[in-house]
Amino acid sequence: MTTADLTALRATYRDGLLSDTLPFWLRHGLDRQHGGLLTGLDRTGTVVDTDKALWLQGRAVWTFSKVASTGEPRPEYLDAARHCLEFIRQHGRGPDGKLYFTVTREGQPLRMRRYAYSESFAAIGSAAYSRATGEAQAAEEAIGYFAAFLHYNFDPGAMPAKVDPDTRPMQGVAPHMIAIATAQEVRWALGDVQVGAHTCSQRIDRSLAAIERYFYHPELGALLEVASPDGSVIDHFDGRTLNPGHALECAWFILHEAKHRNRDPHLMRLGLGILDCMWQRGWDEECGGLYYFRDLHGKPVQEYWAEMKFWWPHNEAIIATLLAYQLTGDPKYAAWHRMVHDWAYRVFPDPEHGEWFGYAHRDGRISTQLKGNMWKGPFHLPRMQWYCWKLTEEILAGGIA
């Protein structure tokens, strides 16, 4: 990448975040009447559904707080973060303390999902808000949310199994990925605090070891989404289904940790290995972009959206390839970054009304006019824009291998 390339990329990421993505959500998403964020938005930002996902509230707190505390301390960002944080405080907790997945616009409970990810995003949002404002209550809440996430995901019997464990025991990579990302953000905001029996760094070590031992199979060229307790492949639909975007997200979490640890060579090999094999599995050589699902053995995938192109895997791939380029200087990663950047920026942005569409067909035709729903809100896109803005600044300042 030339200096001109990097300068242009920096402007794309920075200006897209500050002048397009965040203003879109501030203008259309904040619910001034009942609190929190509305994410059921059409192309123009018009509200088409008023139910609220708690995990998107936590993600919004993180996004606005992170940007505010890393160089753009605009009052409207912290106001938005506090707006969503208060909604979680007032309406998020169920009777047993677990956070709901969805509530009504007013905050009445709708759905308590089996898994516990609302807690992880409430944790990173609260931690980032505490870092941005110095509020002690938010710091305490962040530790509590993270402890709850760890309890429900890792304590035996705390969460009902998805599949009868006596018939087909399995484990998933997702809790370990999110444990790493959550611990990284809590550590950044609050220091290497202890949550439960372990510090954030110790928790990261445990999940890194599990990913490498049970889910990453270099001999197969794959990161599994689910595996048997011993790490072997479960030769059924669920066991063979790979999610390239998820794996590339995992790869950059690992590379981020390698960078934090002065380019730890073992973590570099692990993160780059996952990135390399899952890029090869995920990139659509014919139409461009990343497939949503692939089968480990090249068999048909059961999910009907397997060949669609979603916005968020491309956000994760943009981060992963740029971070890999910074850490290695390998022109391969610069080329991959340009490929995924160019494809995503050709397909998803809406130049007329702002923000990104979320869902495209394999050939890049937009499949729905939605700008937000229960899964898409101000997180994956602004996180990519923020992270890559900062990465390009570091590389321009000489921070490359």
N, C-alpha and C positions, 0 to 999 in steps of 0.2 A: 504494500500500500504506500502510495506517495503521500507527501505532506498535503497536497491538494485533495487527494482522496479522503484523507482523515479529516481535514478541515470541513469538507462538504458533508461527511457523515456526521460530524459533531453538530453541525447546524441542523441537519435533518432530525436527529434525535432530540436535541435540546429544544428547538423551536416547535417540533411536533408535540412535545410534552407540554410546554408552557403556553403555547399559543393556540393549540387545537384540542388535545385530549382532555387536559384538566379543565379548561373553560367549558367544554361540552358538558362534563358532569356537574360542574358548579351551576351551570345555567339550567340544565334540564333535570338533574337527578335529585338534588337536595329537597327533601320534603319539609317545607317550612311550617306546615300545619301539624304534622304528627311526629316529626323527628325522623332521623335516619335518612337512608338513601333509597330512592326508587330506581330500579334497574330494568323494569319491563318497558323499554323504550323502542319506538320505531325509528326509521331512518332519520326523521327530522328532529327526534328527541321528544316527540309526543308520547305521553304515558299510555300504554296499552294494557298494562296489568299493574296492580298496586301491592300485591303480596311482596314480602321482603325476605331475602335470604340472609341469615345471620352471618354466614361466612363472608358474604360480600360487604357487610357492614364493617367487619374487622379488617378486611382487605383495604377498604376505603380509608379507614383510620391510618393504616400503615402507609398507604400511598401519599396522602396529604401530609402526614407527619414527617415522612422520610424526606420528601422534597423540601419541606420547610426547614428541616434541620441540617440540610447539606448544601446550603448556598442560596436558597430562594425563600427567605423567611417572610413570605407575604401573609398578612393577617387573614385573608380569606381562606388560605390553606388550613391554618390552625383552627379557624372557626368551623370549617367543614369537618375536620377530624374530630373536634369536640362534639359536634352535632351528631355524628355517627356513634361515637363512643358512649354518649349519654343514652342513646337508644338501646345499645347493648346492655348497659347497666340497668335500665328500667324494664326491659322486656325480654332479655335474652335467656335468662336462666329458667330451667324447668324445676319441678319440685325437688329433684334430687341434686340440683346444682349443675347438671349437664346442660349445655346450650342447645336450644332448638336449632333445627335446620331452616325452617320457614315459619314466619308469623304473618298476620294480616298487616295492613297498612297502619292500623292503630296499635299493633303490638300483641294482639291476641294469638295464642299458640295455634299452629297448624300442624306441624310435622316435627317429630323427633326421630332423626335417622339413626340407624344402627351404628354407623361409624362416627368418629369424633374428630372432625376437622374444623368445625366452627371454633373450637377451643384453640387450635393452633393459630388461626388467623386473628382471633381476639388477642392472643398472647403477643404476636409480633406488632399488632396495631397499638396495643396498650404500651408496650415497651418503647416503640418509636415515639409515641405521644409523650411519654415521660421524658425521653431524651430531649425532645423539642421544647418542653415546657418546664421541666423540673418537677412535675407533679408526682409526689410520693405515692398517692393512691393508685395511680396508673401503673407504677412499677410493681407494687404489691399484687395488683390484679393480673399483671402479665405473668408473674411467677405462678400464681394460682391457676391461671388458664393453662399454662404449659404443664404444670403438674397433673392437671385433669386429663390433658391430651395423652400424656405418658401413661397414666393409670388405665385409661380405657383402651389404649392400643397395645399395651405390653404386659399388664398384670393378668395372669391366667384367670379366666372366668369373669373378667370385668365386662366383657362385651360378648353378646351372643355371636357364635361363629356363623359365617355366611353359608358354609356347607357343613353338614354333619361331620364332626371331626372323627367320629368312630368309623365312619365309612370312607371318607377321603380327607385326611388331615392335610392342611395346606397353610402357607404363610404368604403374605404379600410384601412387595418391596415398598409400596406407597407409604406406610407408616414410618419406615426408616428414612426415606427421602425427606418427608416433611419434618421428622424429628431433627434431622441435620439442619434444614433451612430455618426452622424455628429457633433452635439453639444458637445458630449463627447470628440471627437478628437480635435475640435477647442478649447475647454476649456483647454485640456491638453497642447496644443501647444502655445496658446496665452493668457491664463487666461480666467476668466469668463466674457468675453467681451459682450457688448450689440450688438445684431444683430436685426435691426428693433426695435420693441417695447419691446423686452425682452432680458435678459441675456441668456447665454447658459443654465444655470441651470434652469431658469424659463421656457425656451422652453422645456427642458426635462420633467419638472413637468407637463406641459400641455399635452404632448403626453403620458406620463405614465398614467395620469388620463383618457385620451380617450381610451387607450388600455384596462384598467381595466373596464371602464364603458360600452363600446360598443362591444368589441371583445372577451374578455375572459369570457367564460361561464363555470364556474366550475360545475354547475348542469348538463351540457352536456358533461363535460370532454373534452373541445375543445377550441382552439383559432381560431376564424373565420378569414378568409382572407378578406371577405367583409361582410357587415351587413347593415341593414336598418338604417336610421338616428337615430332611437331610440334604435338601438342595437339588434333588433329582427332578427331572422333567415329568410333569403330569400330562400324559399323552391323551388329553381331551381338549375340547375347544378352549376352555379357560386357561389351561396350562400352556397351550401353544400360542395363545394370542399375545403378540408383541405390540407395544405402543411406542413408536419411535420418538414422538415428541416428548413423552413422559421420560423416556430414557435419556434424551438429550438434556432435559431439565436436570435430571439426576447427575449427568456428567458435569454440568457447570456448577452445581452445588459442590461437587467433589473438587473441581478445579479451583473454585473460590477458596475452599479450605486449604488446598495446596499452596495457593498464593499467600494466604494468611500465615502459613507456616514456612515462609521463606522458600517457596517452590519445593516443598517436600517431594523428593523424587518418587517415592512409592505412590503417593496420592496422584502425582502427575501421570504416572503410568496407568493407574486405575481409571482416572477421569478421561484421559485421552483414548484409552482402549475402548471404553464404552462409547465415547463420541464416534470413534472411527467405525466401529462395527455397526452401530445403529444408524449412522448416516447412510451407510451402504444399503442397509435394509429399508430405510425410510424414504430416500429420495426417489421421486418418480422421474425416471430417465426420459420417458416419452413426453409427459405433459408439464414437468416441472412441479415444484412444491413437494410437500411431505404427505405421504399417505397417513391416514389416522391409525389404522391397524394393519399388521401383517401377520402371517402365520409362520411359526418357527421353521416348519418343514416345507413351506411353499404351498400348503393346502388352502382351500377356500376358507375364508373367515366367516363366522356366523353373523357378525354385526353388519347390517345393511349399509351402514355409513362408512365402512372400512376404507373405501377409496375416496371419500370426501376430503377436502382440505379445510381444516379449522384454523382460526387465527392464532390460537395460543401455541401450538407446536412450532409455528414459524417464529413467534416471539422468542421461544426458548432456544431455537436453533440459531437465531441471530446472536443472542448472548453467548451461547456455547462456542460458536466458531470464532467470534471476535476475541473472547477471553483466551481461547486456545492459541490464537495468533499472537496475542500479547505475551503469553507465557513461553512460547516456543520460537516465534519468528518464522515458522514454517509457512511458505507461500501457499501450501495446500489449504490451510485454514483461511487464509485471505481469500482464496478463490471460492471456497465453500460459502464463506460469509457473503461475498458478492452475489453468488447464485441465489441464496435464500432471501437475502435482502431485496434484490431486484424483483424476484418473483412475488414476494409478499407485498412490496410497495406498489407493484403493478395491479394486484388483485384486490386487496382489502380496503385501502383508504377511500373515504368518500370525500372528494374535493368540493362537493356542493354543500353538504350539511355537517361535515366534520366527523371525527373519530373514524373507527374502522367497522366494516361489516365483519361478522364473525364466521360465516359459513359459506363455503364455495363448493361447487361440484369439482370433479377431478380435473376438468379442463380449465378451471378458474372462473367459470360463470358463477355469480353470486346466487345463492340458493334461497336466501331469505333477507328481507329488508330490516330485520331486527338489528339494533345496535346494543341491546342488552337484554338479559333474561336472568334466570336463577343461577347461571354459571358465568355469564359474561358481565363484568362490571369494570370499574377502574382499578385493574390490577395487572394482568399479564402484559397488556400493551404499555401502560405507563411505567411498569417496572422495567421492561425492556428499554424503553426510551431513556429512562433515568440512568440505568446501569451502563448502557452503551454510550451515552453522553459522557459519563465519567470515565469510561474506559478510553474513549478516543482522546480525552484531555490528557490522560496519563501517558498514552502512547506518543502523543505529540510532544509531551514534555520529556520524552526519552525513556519511558517505562516499557521497554520491550526486550525480549531475550537477545 
